Amino acid sequence: MRDMRNKKVKVGKRMKVSSRFYGKAFPVFYPGVVLLAFLLLFLSTNQLPALLSIDTSYSGKYRANSGYQKTLADLPYVYQESMRKINMSLGIPIPEKIKTIVIFSDHLTHNGLRLRGKRKSILDKSGLVHYIYLDLEFLITGQATLLEEMTHELTHAVMADMMGIENYDSLPMWVKEGTAVHAADQGLARIKALLKRGVNLAFIGNEDENNDGNPISLEKYVENYLKIQFLLHNYGDKALHNFINKLISTGNVKRELSASFNGLTEEAMNIYARDFIARTLIANSRPLAARENLARGIRFFEQNEFLSARLALEEAINEGLDERDYCRAAYLLAECFIQERNTEGAYTILKRVRADSSQIPRDRLNFLNAYTQYAMGLSTEAYSGFKHVFENSSNSAVRESALYYIIRILSEMDNFEEARKITDLMKSLFPKSTYLPLACATLDSSTRR
């Protein structure tokens, strides 16, 4: 890993980055760009102020790969979405100011162990800076998604930023890794990986594993995640969010566990959670019929756990469904692909979906078709599609999403006057929309170009 604490950062000529949210447009580099440069993204709305820096000095084997170019183009918006996921899953308010630098690697390791990503927080003269290292091989080959990896590492960064490095580092690993895996929706994927490799339930214990902040075993990732799920299952979202926010404030695990979960101690939690973990792993080891996986995928989807939903829905489709259930599974799978910025996957699966009003909401299907047009660069057609959806749908969530993408398209076309009008309309119709910070950030960053 590179340690950048003592390096002077020279900012060269500006790198253009497409503002397309999920699109395939790639960044264009000006000739003569210096070896080490940073793309600075200022998000200056009242709800989402932050500073993201992307180290573009990477010169490895994926430098000319279109996947790397797309990663650069997507990263600013994935960053915003990751913050939103952390806020929704953990109840942590989006921080007013956090400095993050993303660095890419071909082969990220620590002490000989291969990593998909790693976060390192350093206190320097300018304050706390969080370095996020990402292994490109996992992203380029589809073994991991940019959204899940950024959300995982940003969860560590956000909590460390709010608590201070020493207080955060002193937390037990079940809190640190459990919250990161939960926020990034990596739980089911890691459970499946563990079961595929094989696990001895006798090794599931209550001892912590903390190798000086370095990687932990797959067993421990799963165990730590399932401890968070144990709290969610027995006490609900509100209690978990209250626990995490109180813990960020005080750093006192013992006190906040007791206060948030009816006198629960960490020792008692470990005992009860061990049984919950064992039952969960056993349940996941049982082969599921196609319709069971479909029901599971629907449940994950309704909980906004799109990675887990995608895994379940793919299994359902591969195991065989009748035409009616297939259409529903494929439609939801397209939604999951869109969440992961897999535009080609969404487009392919949508072509196999037959619109059926009893299974697929017509307005949502129209929205998805407009989105795929937008993602492929057909902005005019997409604008018409989103406009039609907004004007004809009775579903407020669909109308809200359509407005957001209309704002994006207008901003990209430099029609800022109309984009502001639509933003004001969105504020009046959906004042609590979680898309508002993203819409305002899009408009603001576009006007600065």
Phi, psi and chi 1 to 4 in degrees:
 res  aa     phi    psi   chi1   chi2   chi3   chi4
   1 MET       -  147.5  -70.4 -175.8 -167.3      -
   2 ARG   -88.6  135.6  -74.3  170.6  -71.1  175.6
   3 ASP  -101.3  114.4 -173.1  -16.1      -      -
   4 MET  -102.0   13.1  -58.0 -173.8   66.0      -
   5 ARG   -61.8  -36.5  -76.7  173.4  -68.8 -178.9
   6 ASN  -105.5    9.8  -60.8  -43.4      -      -
   7 LYS   -90.0  139.7  -70.6 -169.1  175.7 -176.1
   8 LYS   -86.0  128.3  -67.5 -176.4  178.0  179.1
   9 VAL   -91.2  121.6  178.9      -      -      -
  10 LYS  -103.2  122.7 -176.6  178.1 -179.1 -178.7
  11 VAL   -95.9  120.4 -179.7      -      -      -
  12 GLY   -94.3 -154.4      -      -      -      -
  13 LYS   -65.5  149.9  -65.7 -177.7  179.5  179.4
  14 ARG   -68.6  139.2 -169.8   66.5  177.4 -110.1
  15 MET   -97.1  126.0 -178.2 -177.6   74.0      -
  16 LYS   -75.2  136.0  -70.1 -176.1  178.7  178.3
  17 VAL  -128.9  130.3  175.1      -      -      -
  18 SER   -60.4  137.8  166.2      -      -      -
  19 SER   -87.0    8.0   59.3      -      -      -
  20 ARG   -67.6  128.4 -172.3  160.8  -64.5  132.7
  21 PHE   -64.1  -50.8 -160.7   10.8      -      -
  22 TYR  -120.3    7.9  -63.3  104.2      -      -
  23 GLY   -70.5  175.4      -      -      -      -
  24 LYS   -98.8    3.8  -65.1 -179.8   64.6  177.5
  25 ALA   -66.2  136.8      -      -      -      -
  26 PHE  -107.0  153.2  -57.5  141.8      -      -
  27 PRO   -67.0  148.9   21.7  -29.5      -      -
  28 VAL  -111.8  127.8  178.8      -      -      -
  29 PHE   -97.3  133.6  -64.3   90.0      -      -
  30 TYR   -73.4  147.0  -73.1  120.1      -      -
  31 PRO   -60.2  145.7  -22.0   33.1      -      -
  32 GLY    78.9   16.6      -      -      -      -
  33 VAL   -66.0  138.6   66.7      -      -      -
  34 VAL   -68.4  160.5  -65.0      -      -      -
  35 LEU   -59.9  -42.8  177.2   63.7      -      -
  36 LEU  -114.7  113.8 -178.4   60.0      -      -
  37 ALA  -140.2  159.0      -      -      -      -
  38 PHE  -126.3  136.0  -73.4   98.4      -      -
  39 LEU   -89.7  117.5  166.1   66.0      -      -
  40 LEU  -100.8  127.4  -59.4  178.5      -      -
  41 LEU  -116.3  114.1  173.0   70.7      -      -
  42 PHE   -99.7  122.5  -67.6   91.9      -      -
  43 LEU  -110.1  102.4  -54.2  174.8      -      -
  44 SER  -111.7   24.3   58.9      -      -      -
  45 THR   -75.8  163.3   70.2      -      -      -
  46 ASN   -64.7  -24.5  -68.1  -28.5      -      -
  47 GLN   -95.8  -18.6  -65.7  171.0  -69.3      -
  48 LEU  -142.5   57.8 -163.3   62.2      -      -
  49 PRO   -83.7  132.2   26.6  -25.6      -      -
  50 ALA  -165.7  173.0      -      -      -      -
  51 LEU  -134.9  119.0  172.6   62.4      -      -
  52 LEU  -115.2  133.3  169.9   67.6      -      -
  53 SER  -120.7  136.7  -58.9      -      -      -
  54 ILE  -115.9  119.5  -55.6  172.5      -      -
  55 ASP   -76.6  112.4  175.6   10.6      -      -
  56 THR   -99.6   18.5   59.3      -      -      -
  57 SER   -80.3   -4.7   67.6      -      -      -
  58 TYR   -55.2  131.8  167.4   75.5      -      -
  59 SER  -136.4   29.9   57.8      -      -      -
  60 GLY   -80.3 -163.3      -      -      -      -
  61 LYS   -70.2  -16.7   62.9 -179.6  179.9  179.5
  62 TYR   -98.3    8.6  -63.3  108.9      -      -
  63 ARG   -54.3  -43.9  176.6   72.5 -176.4 -172.4
  64 ALA   -93.0    4.3      -      -      -      -
  65 ASN   -77.0  136.7 -172.1  -71.6      -      -
  66 SER   -63.6  -27.3   61.5      -      -      -
  67 GLY   -64.9  -36.4      -      -      -      -
  68 TYR   -68.6  -41.4  170.1   63.6      -      -
  69 GLN   -62.0  -41.8  -52.8  -64.0  -35.5      -
  70 LYS   -66.8  -36.9 -174.6  175.2 -174.0  -62.4
  71 THR   -60.5  -43.3  -63.0      -      -      -
  72 LEU   -62.5  -42.2  -72.7  178.6      -      -
  73 ALA   -67.5  -36.9      -      -      -      -
  74 ASP   -80.5  -26.2  -76.3  -14.8      -      -
  75 LEU   -55.5  -44.3 -169.0   48.4      -      -
  76 PRO   -58.8  -35.0  -24.8   35.3      -      -
  77 TYR   -84.2  -31.4  -52.4  106.9      -      -
  78 VAL   -63.3  -38.3  170.5      -      -      -
  79 TYR   -57.3  -46.5  176.7   85.1      -      -
  80 GLN   -63.8  -44.3  -63.4  176.4   39.8      -
  81 GLU   -65.3  -36.1  -77.2  -67.1  -64.7      -
  82 SER   -62.9  -42.5  -64.6      -      -      -
  83 MET   -60.9  -39.6  -72.4  -66.9 -169.8      -
  84 ARG   -65.8  -40.7 -177.2  169.4  172.8  -98.0
  85 LYS   -64.3  -40.8  -78.1  176.8   66.7   69.1
  86 ILE   -63.1  -42.3  -66.6  167.9      -      -
  87 ASN   -62.6  -43.9  172.2 -108.2      -      -
  88 MET   -73.1  -39.9  -67.3  176.3   64.9      -
  89 SER   -84.1  -29.0   60.7      -      -      -
  90 LEU  -116.5  -10.2  -60.3  175.8      -      -
  91 GLY    75.4   11.9      -      -      -      -
  92 ILE   -80.9  125.9  -61.0  174.6      -      -
  93 PRO   -64.4  143.4   22.4  -32.5      -      -
  94 ILE   -61.8  125.6  -65.3  172.6      -      -
  95 PRO   -64.1  147.7   22.8  -32.4      -      -
  96 GLU   -69.4  -29.8  -67.3 -174.8   -2.1      -
  97 LYS  -154.8  125.7 -176.3  179.6 -179.0 -177.7
  98 ILE  -149.4  131.0 -179.3  169.3      -      -
  99 LYS  -101.3  121.9  -62.6  179.2 -179.0  178.1
 100 THR  -130.7  134.8  -50.4      -      -      -
 101 ILE  -122.8  124.5  -61.7  174.4      -      -
 102 VAL  -101.5  129.2  177.9      -      -      -
 103 ILE  -126.0  136.1  -59.1  171.1      -      -
 104 PHE  -102.4  152.2  -62.9  103.5      -      -
 105 SER  -142.6  154.3  169.6      -      -      -
 106 ASP   -84.4  -32.5  -81.1  -12.3      -      -
 107 HIS  -148.4   83.7 -164.0   82.6      -      -
 108 LEU   -82.5  121.6 -176.5   60.8      -      -
 109 THR  -136.8  163.2   62.3      -      -      -
 110 HIS  -148.6  122.5 -165.2   98.3      -      -
 111 ASN    52.9   37.5  -69.5  -16.0      -      -
 112 GLY    83.7   -3.6      -      -      -      -
 113 LEU   -97.4  135.5  -64.6  174.4      -      -
 114 ARG   -77.1  134.6 -172.3   71.5 -177.2  -87.0
 115 LEU  -120.7  147.1  -53.8  178.5      -      -
 116 ARG   -85.3  -33.1  -59.9 -162.1  -50.9 -169.6
 117 GLY  -162.5  159.7      -      -      -      -
 118 LYS  -153.8  145.8 -176.3  172.7  176.5   61.8
 119 ARG  -115.8  136.2  179.9  -93.3  -32.4  173.4
 120 LYS  -133.7  120.8 -174.6  174.2 -176.3  179.2
 121 SER  -105.3  132.5  -59.1      -      -      -
 122 ILE  -131.3  135.0  -62.7  172.0      -      -
 123 LEU   -95.7  114.6 -173.1   62.5      -      -
 124 ASP  -122.8 -166.1   62.2   17.1      -      -
 125 LYS   -62.1  -30.3  -66.0  179.3 -179.5  178.9
 126 SER   -86.0   -5.9   64.3      -      -      -
 127 GLY   119.0 -159.1      -      -      -      -
 128 LEU   -83.1  127.4 -163.7   55.0      -      -
 129 VAL  -121.8  134.3 -178.7      -      -      -
 130 HIS  -110.7  118.8  -53.0  -78.3      -      -
 131 TYR   -96.1  125.5  -65.7   87.6      -      -
 132 ILE  -113.6  117.5  -68.2  178.9      -      -
 133 TYR   -99.7  130.7  -59.0   84.5      -      -
 134 LEU  -124.4  133.4  -63.0  176.7      -      -
 135 ASP   -85.0  114.5 -170.5  -44.7      -      -
 136 LEU   -66.7  -28.4  -85.1  170.6      -      -
 137 GLU   -59.8  -41.0 -178.0  171.7  -37.7      -
 138 PHE   -65.5  -37.7  -71.6   93.7      -      -
 139 LEU   -74.3  -44.2  -59.7  176.7      -      -
 140 ILE   -67.6  -37.5  -60.0  -64.6      -      -
 141 THR   -88.0    1.2   59.1      -      -      -
 142 GLY    79.6   13.3      -      -      -      -
 143 GLN   -77.7  -15.8  -61.5  177.0   67.8      -
 144 ALA  -151.1  157.9      -      -      -      -
 145 THR  -106.1  150.8   68.0      -      -      -
 146 LEU   -60.8  -38.7 -177.2   60.2      -      -
 147 LEU   -63.6  -44.5 -178.7   59.4      -      -
 148 GLU   -68.9  -40.8   64.2  169.4  -57.7      -
 149 GLU   -68.3  -42.3  -67.3  -53.3  -45.6      -
 150 MET   -65.7  -40.7  -79.0  -63.7  -67.5      -
 151 THR   -64.1  -41.9  -56.7      -      -      -
 152 HIS   -60.5  -52.8 -176.2  110.2      -      -
 153 GLU   -70.7  -34.9  -57.9  -54.4  -24.4      -
 154 LEU   -68.6  -28.7  -85.5  174.6      -      -
 155 THR   -60.5  -45.5  -58.9      -      -      -
 156 HIS   -59.5  -46.2  -67.4  -50.3      -      -
 157 ALA   -64.6  -45.2      -      -      -      -
 158 VAL   -63.6  -45.9  168.1      -      -      -
 159 MET   -67.1  -39.1  -68.0 -176.8   68.8      -
 160 ALA   -65.3  -37.4      -      -      -      -
 161 ASP   -65.3  -40.6 -158.2   86.8      -      -
 162 MET   -77.4  -31.6  -61.9  178.1   76.0      -
 163 MET   -93.8  -26.3  -64.8 -176.9   69.2      -
 164 GLY    96.5  147.2      -      -      -      -
 165 ILE   -60.4  -47.8  -63.7  175.5      -      -
 166 GLU   -63.5  -44.8  -69.1 -174.4    4.0      -
 167 ASN   -64.0  -40.3  -73.1  -23.9      -      -
 168 TYR   -68.0  -44.5 -178.7   71.0      -      -
 169 ASP   -62.2  -26.0  -73.4  -13.7      -      -
 170 SER   -79.9   -9.5   67.7      -      -      -
 171 LEU   -68.3  150.2  -67.7  177.4      -      -
 172 PRO   -65.4  153.6   22.3  -32.3      -      -
 173 MET   -64.5  -27.9  -68.5  -65.1  -81.9      -
 174 TRP   -65.1  -27.8   71.1  -96.1      -      -
 175 VAL   -77.3  -50.5  174.3      -      -      -
 176 LYS   -66.0  -52.8  -68.3 -173.5  -71.9 -171.3
 177 GLU   -80.5  -33.4  -68.0  -59.3  -19.6      -
 178 GLY   -61.7  -43.1      -      -      -      -
 179 THR   -69.1  -36.7   53.0      -      -      -
 180 ALA   -68.1  -43.7      -      -      -      -
 181 VAL   -66.8  -38.9  173.6      -      -      -
 182 HIS   -65.3  -48.0  170.7   61.0      -      -
 183 ALA   -62.5  -36.4      -      -      -      -
 184 ALA   -84.8   -1.2      -      -      -      -
 185 ASP    56.2   45.0 -179.0   26.6      -      -
 186 GLN  -101.9    2.0  -64.0  170.5  -47.5      -
 187 GLY   -60.3  -53.7      -      -      -      -
 188 LEU   -63.6  -40.9 -179.5   60.2      -      -
 189 ALA   -60.9  -40.3      -      -      -      -
 190 ARG   -74.9  -33.7  -61.9 -155.8  174.6 -168.8
 191 ILE   -62.9  -45.0  -72.7  172.8      -      -
 192 LYS   -62.7  -41.3  -75.7 -177.8  173.4  -65.6
 193 ALA   -63.4  -40.1      -      -      -      -
 194 LEU   -67.3  -44.6  179.9   60.4      -      -
 195 LEU   -66.8  -35.4  -67.9  173.8      -      -
 196 LYS   -64.9  -38.0 -177.3  177.6 -179.1  180.0
 197 ARG   -77.5  -30.6 -165.4 -169.1   69.3 -174.7
 198 GLY   107.2  137.8      -      -      -      -
 199 VAL  -142.5  141.0   57.8      -      -      -
 200 ASN  -102.4  114.8 -173.3  -22.0      -      -
 201 LEU   -62.0  -20.4  -66.7  178.4      -      -
 202 ALA   -67.2  -21.1      -      -      -      -
 203 PHE   -85.7   -5.1  -67.9  139.9      -      -
 204 ILE   -80.7  108.8  -59.0  -65.4      -      -
 205 GLY  -131.2 -171.5      -      -      -      -
 206 ASN  -104.8    4.6   59.8   10.5      -      -
 207 GLU   -75.9  143.9   71.7  -80.6   -1.0      -
 208 ASP   -84.7  155.9 -156.9    7.6      -      -
 209 GLU  -128.5  106.5 -179.3  179.8  -14.3      -
 210 ASN  -138.2   96.2 -171.4  -17.8      -      -
 211 ASN   -90.2   64.9 -175.8   20.7      -      -
 212 ASP    56.3   40.9 -169.5   28.1      -      -
 213 GLY    78.4    8.7      -      -      -      -
 214 ASN   -95.0  180.0  -64.0  -33.0      -      -
 215 PRO   -57.9  146.6  -23.8   33.6      -      -
 216 ILE  -111.2  169.5   61.7  176.4      -      -
 217 SER   -73.5  162.1   65.0      -      -      -
 218 LEU   -61.9  -38.6 -177.6   55.7      -      -
 219 GLU   -56.0  -43.2  -74.7   86.9   -8.0      -
 220 LYS   -72.6  -35.5  -79.3  -63.7  174.5 -177.8
 221 TYR   -58.3  -46.6  -89.3  119.2      -      -
 222 VAL   -65.8  -45.1  169.5      -      -      -
 223 GLU   -61.8  -44.2 -178.1  177.5  -18.4      -
 224 ASN   -64.8  -40.8  -66.5  -28.3      -      -
 225 TYR   -61.6  -45.1  161.1   74.0      -      -
 226 LEU   -71.1  -21.0  -72.8  176.1      -      -
 227 LYS   -68.0  -39.8  -74.4 -178.1  178.5  179.9
 228 ILE   -64.8  -40.5  -64.3  -64.8      -      -
 229 GLN   -65.6  -33.9  -64.7  -53.1  -59.2      -
 230 PHE   -60.1  -44.5  166.0   78.9      -      -
 231 LEU   -65.8  -42.2  -64.9  175.1      -      -
 232 LEU   -62.7  -45.1  -92.0  172.5      -      -
 233 HIS   -63.8  -37.5  178.3   77.9      -      -
 234 ASN   -95.1  -23.1  -73.4  -78.2      -      -
 235 TYR  -125.0  -18.1  -59.7   96.0      -      -
 236 GLY    92.4  168.4      -      -      -      -
 237 ASP   -60.1  -46.3  -73.1  -24.1      -      -
 238 LYS   -59.2  -44.8 -174.3  175.2 -179.7 -179.4
 239 ALA   -65.6  -40.7      -      -      -      -
 240 LEU   -64.8  -45.5  178.4   67.3      -      -
 241 HIS   -61.6  -39.9  -66.8 -179.9      -      -
 242 ASN   -63.7  -43.0  179.7   67.7      -      -
 243 PHE   -59.5  -48.0  165.5   67.9      -      -
 244 ILE   -64.8  -43.5  -67.8  171.7      -      -
 245 ASN   -68.8  -37.6  -80.0  -78.6      -      -
 246 LYS   -65.6  -40.4  -69.1  -72.7 -172.2 -177.8
 247 LEU   -64.1  -39.9 -175.2   59.9      -      -
 248 ILE   -60.5  -36.1  -73.6  173.1      -      -
 249 SER   -74.4  -41.0  178.1      -      -      -
 250 THR  -108.8  -28.2   68.6      -      -      -
 251 GLY    73.8    6.6      -      -      -      -
 252 ASN   -99.8   96.1 -168.8  -36.6      -      -
 253 VAL   -63.4  -46.1  176.0      -      -      -
 254 LYS   -58.9  -48.4  179.6  178.9  179.0  179.6
 255 ARG   -67.9  -44.2 -174.0  172.7   80.4 -172.5
 256 GLU   -73.5  -31.0  -56.1  -49.0  -22.6      -
 257 LEU   -59.7  -48.8  -98.2  178.4      -      -
 258 SER   -63.6  -43.3  178.6      -      -      -
 259 ALA   -70.4  -34.4      -      -      -      -
 260 SER   -89.9  -24.2  -59.8      -      -      -
 261 PHE  -127.7   46.3  -55.1  114.4      -      -
 262 ASN    55.9   47.9  -57.8  -31.3      -      -
 263 GLY    81.8   11.5      -      -      -      -
 264 LEU   -63.3  134.7 -176.4   68.3      -      -
 265 THR  -102.4  160.6   65.4      -      -      -
 266 GLU   -65.5  -35.9 -166.9  166.5    9.7      -
 267 GLU   -63.5  -45.7  -67.1   76.8   13.5      -
 268 ALA   -65.8  -39.7      -      -      -      -
 269 MET   -59.6  -43.5 -176.6 -161.7   70.7      -
 270 ASN   -61.5  -38.5  -74.8  -31.5      -      -
 271 ILE   -67.4  -50.5  -66.4  171.4      -      -
 272 TYR   -67.7  -39.3  -66.0  129.5      -      -
 273 ALA   -66.5  -30.3      -      -      -      -
 274 ARG   -60.3  -42.1 -168.9 -179.7  -57.0  128.9
 275 ASP   -67.6  -40.8  178.9   63.3      -      -
 276 PHE   -61.7  -42.1  175.1   81.4      -      -
 277 ILE   -63.9  -46.2  -68.0  167.5      -      -
 278 ALA   -61.5  -44.7      -      -      -      -
 279 ARG   -65.7  -37.5  -75.3 -171.8  -74.3  107.2
 280 THR   -65.8  -44.0  -58.2      -      -      -
 281 LEU   -66.0  -40.6  -68.5  176.0      -      -
 282 ILE   -63.6  -42.9  -69.1  170.6      -      -
 283 ALA   -63.0  -37.2      -      -      -      -
 284 ASN   -77.6  -16.3  -82.5  -84.5      -      -
 285 SER   -82.3  -14.8   65.9      -      -      -
 286 ARG   -78.4  129.1  178.5  177.3   67.0   84.8
 287 PRO   -61.0  137.6  -21.6   33.3      -      -
 288 LEU  -109.1  142.7  -61.4  179.0      -      -
 289 ALA   -70.0  162.5      -      -      -      -
 290 ALA   -55.9  -45.2      -      -      -      -
 291 ARG   -71.0  -29.5  -66.7 -157.9   69.4 -177.4
 292 GLU   -64.9  -44.0  -74.5 -177.0  -73.0      -
 293 ASN   -65.6  -35.9  -97.3  -40.6      -      -
 294 LEU   -61.7  -46.8  173.8   57.3      -      -
 295 ALA   -61.7  -38.6      -      -      -      -
 296 ARG   -66.1  -44.1 -166.4 -176.3 -162.5 -165.6
 297 GLY   -61.4  -40.5      -      -      -      -
 298 ILE   -62.6  -42.5  -68.0  170.5      -      -
 299 ARG   -62.5  -46.2 -174.3  173.2   68.5 -107.7
 300 PHE   -61.4  -41.8  -77.3  128.7      -      -
 301 PHE   -61.0  -43.7 -174.4   87.8      -      -
 302 GLU   -66.2  -21.0  -69.5  172.8  -14.6      -
 303 GLN   -93.8    9.1  -64.5  169.0  -15.3      -
 304 ASN    62.9   24.7  -66.1  -39.0      -      -
 305 GLU   -99.6   80.6  -63.9 -178.0   -3.3      -
 306 PHE   -75.9  -30.7  -60.4  109.8      -      -
 307 LEU   -66.1  -46.7  172.3   56.3      -      -
 308 SER   -63.6  -40.2  -64.2      -      -      -
 309 ALA   -61.7  -42.0      -      -      -      -
 310 ARG   -62.1  -42.1 -169.8 -109.3  -64.3  169.3
 311 LEU   -62.5  -44.5  -66.0  174.2      -      -
 312 ALA   -67.9  -41.2      -      -      -      -
 313 LEU   -69.1  -36.9  -68.4  167.3      -      -
 314 GLU   -62.6  -40.7  -75.6  179.4  -30.6      -
 315 GLU   -64.8  -41.5  -72.5 -168.7    9.6      -
 316 ALA   -59.7  -46.0      -      -      -      -
 317 ILE   -66.0  -40.6  -75.3  177.2      -      -
 318 ASN   -69.6  -25.7  -68.3  -25.0      -      -
 319 GLU   -87.4   -9.4  -71.8  157.8    2.9      -
 320 GLY   101.3  119.7      -      -      -      -
 321 LEU  -132.2  153.9  -66.4  167.2      -      -
 322 ASP   -70.7  169.2   60.5   31.1      -      -
 323 GLU   -59.0  -39.0 -176.1  178.9   -1.4      -
 324 ARG   -63.3  -49.4  177.8 -174.3  174.6   93.4
 325 ASP   -71.4  -33.2  -75.2  -22.0      -      -
 326 TYR   -60.8  -43.9  179.0   88.4      -      -
 327 CYS   -60.3  -43.3  -76.8      -      -      -
 328 ARG   -66.0  -44.0 -171.5  174.3 -171.2 -172.6
 329 ALA   -63.7  -42.4      -      -      -      -
 330 ALA   -65.8  -40.1      -      -      -      -
 331 TYR   -61.0  -47.0  153.7   68.3      -      -
 332 LEU   -67.8  -36.2  -66.8  176.1      -      -
 333 LEU   -63.3  -38.5 -174.9   55.7      -      -
 334 ALA   -60.5  -41.0      -      -      -      -
 335 GLU   -60.0  -42.5  -66.4 -104.7   27.8      -
 336 CYS   -65.5  -41.9  -65.2      -      -      -
 337 PHE   -59.5  -40.1  -77.6  139.5      -      -
 338 ILE   -63.4  -41.6  -75.9  174.8      -      -
 339 GLN   -59.0  -32.8  -68.8  -68.5  -32.5      -
 340 GLU   -91.6    5.0  -64.2  178.9   -2.2      -
 341 ARG    63.1   28.2  -72.6  165.2  178.2   76.4
 342 ASN   -94.3   77.1 -176.9  -10.5      -      -
 343 THR   -61.5  -42.2  -50.5      -      -      -
 344 GLU   -63.5  -41.0  -66.4   81.7   -0.2      -
 345 GLY   -62.3  -43.5      -      -      -      -
 346 ALA   -64.5  -43.2      -      -      -      -
 347 TYR   -63.3  -43.2  178.1   75.0      -      -
 348 THR   -64.2  -45.9  -60.1      -      -      -
 349 ILE   -71.1  -32.9 -159.6   71.9      -      -
 350 LEU   -65.8  -31.6  -81.9  175.7      -      -
 351 LYS   -67.2  -17.5  -71.4  178.7   71.7   69.0
 352 ARG   -99.4    4.3  -64.9  153.1   62.7 -176.2
 353 VAL   -97.8  126.6  172.8      -      -      -
 354 ARG   -96.2  123.7  178.9  176.9   60.8   82.3
 355 ALA   -62.1  123.9      -      -      -      -
 356 ASP  -137.7  109.7 -178.4  -15.1      -      -
 357 SER   -58.6  -23.7   59.5      -      -      -
 358 SER   -79.4  -15.8   66.4      -      -      -
 359 GLN  -119.5  -34.4  -69.3  -63.8  -54.3      -
 360 ILE  -126.2  121.0  -57.1  172.9      -      -
 361 PRO   -61.4  124.6  -19.2   30.8      -      -
 362 ARG   -59.1  -40.1  168.6   67.6   69.4  172.8
 363 ASP   -67.5  -36.4   55.8   -7.6      -      -
 364 ARG   -70.3  -37.3 -173.4   59.3 -173.7  166.3
 365 LEU   -64.0  -41.0 -174.3   59.2      -      -
 366 ASN   -62.4  -38.1  -71.5  -22.5      -      -
 367 PHE   -62.5  -46.1  174.2   87.5      -      -
 368 LEU   -62.8  -39.4  -69.2  177.5      -      -
 369 ASN   -64.8  -40.2  -76.8  -40.8      -      -
 370 ALA   -63.5  -39.3      -      -      -      -
 371 TYR   -64.4  -45.1  170.3   74.9      -      -
 372 THR   -62.5  -35.0   55.2      -      -      -
 373 GLN   -62.7  -43.3  -69.3  173.6  -33.3      -
 374 TYR   -62.4  -44.4  170.5   62.5      -      -
 375 ALA   -65.5  -27.3      -      -      -      -
 376 MET   -91.8    6.8  -67.3 -172.6  -63.4      -
 377 GLY    92.3    6.1      -      -      -      -
 378 LEU   -90.3   69.6  -55.4  173.7      -      -
 379 SER   -65.4  -39.1  -63.0      -      -      -
 380 THR   -63.5  -47.5  -57.8      -      -      -
 381 GLU   -63.5  -40.7  -66.3   86.9  -18.1      -
 382 ALA   -63.8  -41.8      -      -      -      -
 383 TYR   -58.7  -45.8  176.7   85.6      -      -
 384 SER   -62.4  -39.8  -62.6      -      -      -
 385 GLY   -65.2  -46.0      -      -      -      -
 386 PHE   -65.4  -38.8  -72.8  129.8      -      -
 387 LYS   -62.9  -43.2 -176.1  173.3 -178.8  -68.1
 388 HIS   -61.8  -43.3  175.8   80.0      -      -
 389 VAL   -62.0  -46.4  168.4      -      -      -
 390 PHE   -61.7  -41.6  173.3   74.1      -      -
 391 GLU   -76.3  -21.2  -68.1  173.5  -15.5      -
 392 ASN  -116.4  -14.9  -67.5  -81.9      -      -
 393 SER   -82.1  146.2  174.7      -      -      -
 394 SER  -101.6    1.4   58.7      -      -      -
 395 ASN   -91.2  116.3 -175.1  -50.7      -      -
 396 SER   -63.6  -36.3   61.7      -      -      -
 397 ALA   -65.6  -40.0      -      -      -      -
 398 VAL   -67.1  -42.8  172.6      -      -      -
 399 ARG   -64.7  -40.1  -61.6  178.4   76.2 -125.5
 400 GLU   -61.7  -45.8  175.0 -172.9   -9.5      -
 401 SER   -64.5  -39.6  -60.4      -      -      -
 402 ALA   -61.8  -42.2      -      -      -      -
 403 LEU   -60.3  -40.7  -83.0 -175.1      -      -
 404 TYR   -59.7  -45.8  168.5   67.0      -      -
 405 TYR   -73.5  -27.7  -75.8  102.6      -      -
 406 ILE   -62.7  -42.0  -72.2  172.6      -      -
 407 ILE   -62.0  -41.5  -66.4  168.0      -      -
 408 ARG   -62.3  -46.0  -67.1 -159.3   65.0   87.6
 409 ILE   -64.3  -45.6  -66.9  171.7      -      -
 410 LEU   -61.0  -39.5  -70.0  170.7      -      -
 411 SER   -65.8  -41.8  -62.9      -      -      -
 412 GLU   -65.3  -28.2  -69.5  169.1   10.3      -
 413 MET   -89.2    6.5  -67.4  179.9  170.3      -
 414 ASP    63.1   23.6  -66.1  -21.3      -      -
 415 ASN   -92.4   70.9 -170.3  -15.3      -      -
 416 PHE   -71.3  -32.9  -57.5  122.6      -      -
 417 GLU   -61.8  -46.7 -178.2  178.5   -5.1      -
 418 GLU   -69.8  -36.3 -169.4   64.3   23.3      -
 419 ALA   -61.7  -39.2      -      -      -      -
 420 ARG   -66.2  -39.3  -70.0 -170.8 -174.0   93.5
 421 LYS   -61.9  -43.7  -70.1  179.9 -179.3  178.4
 422 ILE   -68.0  -35.7  -58.4  -59.0      -      -
 423 THR   -63.4  -42.3  -57.2      -      -      -
 424 ASP   -63.8  -38.1  -70.1  -20.9      -      -
 425 LEU   -63.4  -41.5  175.6   61.8      -      -
 426 MET   -63.5  -39.9 -170.0  174.8 -171.8      -
 427 LYS   -63.1  -37.6  -70.6  177.0 -179.7  177.7
 428 SER   -75.7  -37.5   65.2      -      -      -
 429 LEU   -83.4  -35.5  -66.1  176.8      -      -
 430 PHE  -133.3   66.8  -51.3  104.3      -      -
 431 PRO   -62.0  -22.5   22.8  -34.1      -      -
 432 LYS  -104.5   14.7  -64.4 -177.3  179.3  179.6
 433 SER   -63.1  134.4  171.6      -      -      -
 434 THR   -74.4   -9.9   54.6      -      -      -
 435 TYR   -81.7  -17.5  -78.1  107.9      -      -
 436 LEU   -58.3  -47.1  -91.6  176.1      -      -
 437 PRO   -57.7  -38.9  -22.1   32.7      -      -
 438 LEU   -68.2  -40.8  -57.0  179.6      -      -
 439 ALA   -63.8  -45.5      -      -      -      -
 440 CYS   -65.2  -39.3  -66.7      -      -      -
 441 ALA   -64.7  -40.5      -      -      -      -
 442 THR   -61.3  -48.4  -64.6      -      -      -
 443 LEU   -63.6  -42.2 -178.8   57.0      -      -
 444 ASP   -66.2  -46.6 -176.8   66.7      -      -
 445 SER   -67.8  -31.9   60.0      -      -      -
 446 SER   -69.5  -38.2  -64.3      -      -      -
 447 THR   -70.8  -18.5   56.5      -      -      -
 448 ARG   -84.3  -12.4  -66.7 -176.3 -177.2 -175.3
 449 ARG   -59.9      -  -69.1 -160.6  -58.2 -102.0
